[in-house]
Amino acid sequence: MNMTTNKYHYECINCGAKHEASQVKYLCPVCSKSNTPNLPPKGVLKTIYNYQKLIEERVSFNSLKQNNFIDLLPINNIKSLPNLSIGNTPLYKINKINQSKLPFNLFLKDDSQNPTYSFKDRASAIVSAYAKEKGFNTIVAASTGNAGSSLAGICAAQGQKAIVIVPGSAPLAKLTQILMYGATIVPINGTYDDAFDLSIKATEAFGWYNRNTAFNPFTIEGKKTVSFELFEQLNHKVPDRIFVPVGDGVIISGVYKGFEDLLKLKLIDHMPIIVAVQAKKSDNLVRNIENKEFEIEKSTSIADSISVDIPRNFYMAKMFLEKYQGEHISVSDSEIIEASSILSKNTGLFAEPAAAAAFAGFQFYKNTNKLTDDSNNVVLLTGSGLKDLKAVGRVIKMPKPIFPSIENLKNLLL
């Protein structure tokens, strides 16, 4: 196998073995043999491009962008992507919170502006495009809602069939999205991890292409595109800190992978400090980073999109955080809901709990003076608050109807 002539190959995150892309589809065939259902899977693959060739061709960031980053994506034709506006989401600069001017720069990356209103569209688009090029018409995924609704929407745009296996407890708004996009939804009496395992068995039994987070290495490749956008939107500068909500560990790995690609191309000279933010009631990734034995605690967080017992991309996320001196923090459900309220009232951006978790992590850093004056800090907002209205019910009070008179209006307002 000649790794230097192929567009990309894989490297196993655990054993380091190199695999030709045409020979492996999902996990490292060696490491995955020892996987058990109750532990994070080993053998997740990292996609490695021919960086030296691109350097020799004097590639610049602008030239990569003009070519739609096709040289850093695992697809051959940009036309394989769905005809939807995915990515290139707004980056808002916020100067004040609760009327207090911030001594540093705060930027909010609003990925709720993607077609299905979540960050997951970045991954679904690349997975769908690859499936289209390889002739797979049916794609399956396990999801608590966002990945499923994303896959369903993207497949609807591509004329592909989506099958989504979900816990029966998933938020109704997300399940409604999946059905409206015409996908086949399979609710189960079980957890996300049970849905994940069933989807793998279905892939083996029926030959469907699998979108599952981390299991499919291209989910990371899709999510890394946010890093390219941040670099461009910040005038080709690397931010000082990025706050990322963490469940399975794929989004944070994608953010790292995007900046690492730029590092390997010598387009940047350092990595930003990336802060992994988990819910205290679902902290199985950050709590185990320094443990010798992986210990699972049942996840019960209100932030369903990051409520995960077994973080499927644990080993890659751990590797990135340790290699690049990343930071991590856990926030309570009450802090998440409070952060969602503060965010909405100060910025006009309504984020679901999983996305608000990243803002809660930022709030902790702000309130404990951990952010340097004039530093550039980014918070990833990964999903719309409209996806889970029930979660914020505790912080809003709906007024009772009044008889429509000026007097009653005065009494209500004064």
Secondary structure as the mmCIF struct_conf table of DSSP 4:
data_model
#
loop_
_struct_conf.conf_type_id
_struct_conf.id
_struct_conf.beg_label_comp_id
_struct_conf.beg_label_asym_id
_struct_conf.beg_label_seq_id
_struct_conf.end_label_comp_id
_struct_conf.end_label_asym_id
_struct_conf.end_label_seq_id
TURN_TY1_P TURN_TY1_P1 MET A 3 THR A 5
BEND BEND1 ASN A 6 LYS A 7
STRN STRN1 TYR A 8 CYS A 12
TURN_TY1_P TURN_TY1_P2 ILE A 13 CYS A 15
STRN STRN2 LYS A 18 GLU A 20
TURN_TY1_P TURN_TY1_P3 ALA A 21 GLN A 23
BEND BEND2 LYS A 25 LEU A 27
TURN_TY1_P TURN_TY1_P4 PRO A 29 VAL A 30
HELX_RH_3T_P HELX_RH_3T_P1 CYS A 31 SER A 34
TURN_TY1_P TURN_TY1_P5 PRO A 37 ASN A 38
BEND BEND3 LEU A 39 LEU A 39
HELX_LH_PP_P HELX_LH_PP_P1 PRO A 40 PRO A 41
BEND BEND4 LYS A 42 LYS A 42
STRN STRN3 LEU A 45 TYR A 49
HELX_RH_AL_P HELX_RH_AL_P1 TYR A 51 GLU A 56
TURN_TY1_P TURN_TY1_P6 GLU A 57 ARG A 58
HELX_RH_AL_P HELX_RH_AL_P2 PHE A 61 GLN A 66
TURN_TY1_P TURN_TY1_P7 ASN A 67 PHE A 69
HELX_RH_3T_P HELX_RH_3T_P2 ILE A 70 LEU A 72
BEND BEND5 LEU A 73 PRO A 74
BEND BEND6 ASN A 76 ASN A 76
HELX_RH_3T_P HELX_RH_3T_P3 ILE A 78 SER A 80
BEND BEND7 LEU A 81 LEU A 81
BEND BEND8 ASN A 83 LEU A 84
BEND BEND9 GLY A 87 GLY A 87
STRN STRN4 LEU A 91 ILE A 97
TURN_TY1_P TURN_TY1_P8 ASN A 98 GLN A 99
STRN STRN5 SER A 100 ASP A 110
HELX_RH_3T_P HELX_RH_3T_P4 ASP A 111 GLN A 113
BEND BEND10 ASN A 114 ASN A 114
TURN_TY1_P TURN_TY1_P9 PRO A 115 THR A 116
BEND BEND11 TYR A 117 TYR A 117
STRN STRN6 SER A 118 SER A 118
TURN_TY1_P TURN_TY1_P10 PHE A 119 LYS A 120
HELX_RH_AL_P HELX_RH_AL_P3 ASP A 121 LYS A 134
TURN_TY1_P TURN_TY1_P11 GLY A 135 GLY A 135
STRN STRN7 THR A 138 ALA A 142
BEND BEND12 THR A 144 GLY A 145
HELX_RH_AL_P HELX_RH_AL_P4 ASN A 146 GLN A 158
TURN_TY1_P TURN_TY1_P12 GLY A 159 GLY A 159
STRN STRN8 LYS A 161 PRO A 167
TURN_TY1_P TURN_TY1_P13 GLY A 168 SER A 169
BEND BEND13 ALA A 170 ALA A 170
HELX_RH_AL_P HELX_RH_AL_P5 LEU A 172 MET A 180
TURN_TY1_P TURN_TY1_P14 TYR A 181 GLY A 182
STRN STRN9 THR A 184 ILE A 188
BEND BEND14 ASN A 189 GLY A 190
HELX_RH_AL_P HELX_RH_AL_P6 TYR A 192 PHE A 206
STRN STRN10 TYR A 209 ASN A 210
STRN STRN11 THR A 213 THR A 213
TURN_TY1_P TURN_TY1_P15 ALA A 214 PHE A 215
STRN STRN12 ASN A 216 ASN A 216
TURN_TY1_P TURN_TY1_P16 PRO A 217 PRO A 217
HELX_RH_AL_P HELX_RH_AL_P7 PHE A 218 LYS A 223
TURN_TY1_P TURN_TY1_P17 LYS A 224 LYS A 224
HELX_RH_AL_P HELX_RH_AL_P8 THR A 225 GLN A 233
TURN_TY1_P TURN_TY1_P18 LEU A 234 ASN A 235
BEND BEND15 HIS A 236 HIS A 236
BEND BEND16 ASP A 240 ASP A 240
STRN STRN13 ARG A 241 PRO A 245
BEND BEND17 GLY A 247 GLY A 249
HELX_RH_AL_P HELX_RH_AL_P9 VAL A 250 LYS A 264
TURN_TY1_P TURN_TY1_P19 LEU A 265 LYS A 266
BEND BEND18 LEU A 267 LEU A 267
BEND BEND19 ASP A 269 HIS A 270
HELX_LH_PP_P HELX_LH_PP_P2 MET A 271 PRO A 272
STRN STRN14 ILE A 273 ALA A 279
TURN_TY1_P TURN_TY1_P20 LYS A 280 LYS A 281
STRN STRN15 SER A 282 SER A 282
TURN_TY1_P TURN_TY1_P21 ASN A 284 LEU A 285
HELX_RH_3T_P HELX_RH_3T_P5 VAL A 286 ASN A 288
TURN_TY1_P TURN_TY1_P22 ILE A 289 GLU A 290
BEND BEND20 LYS A 292 GLU A 293
BEND BEND21 ILE A 302 ILE A 302
HELX_RH_3T_P HELX_RH_3T_P6 ASP A 304 ILE A 306
BEND BEND22 ASP A 309 ILE A 310
TURN_TY1_P TURN_TY1_P23 ARG A 312 ASN A 313
HELX_RH_AL_P HELX_RH_AL_P10 PHE A 314 LYS A 323
TURN_TY1_P TURN_TY1_P24 TYR A 324 GLN A 325
STRN STRN16 GLU A 327 VAL A 331
HELX_RH_AL_P HELX_RH_AL_P11 ASP A 333 THR A 347
BEND BEND23 GLY A 348 GLY A 348
STRN STRN17 ALA A 351 ALA A 351
HELX_RH_AL_P HELX_RH_AL_P12 PRO A 353 ASN A 367
TURN_TY1_P TURN_TY1_P25 THR A 368 ASN A 369
BEND BEND24 LEU A 371 LEU A 371
TURN_TY1_P TURN_TY1_P26 ASP A 373 ASP A 374
STRN STRN18 ASN A 376 LEU A 381
STRN STRN19 GLY A 383 SER A 384
HELX_RH_3T_P HELX_RH_3T_P7 GLY A 385 LYS A 387
HELX_RH_3T_P HELX_RH_3T_P8 LEU A 389 VAL A 395
HELX_LH_PP_P HELX_LH_PP_P3 MET A 398 PRO A 401
BEND BEND25 PRO A 404 PRO A 404
HELX_RH_AL_P HELX_RH_AL_P13 ILE A 406 LEU A 413
#
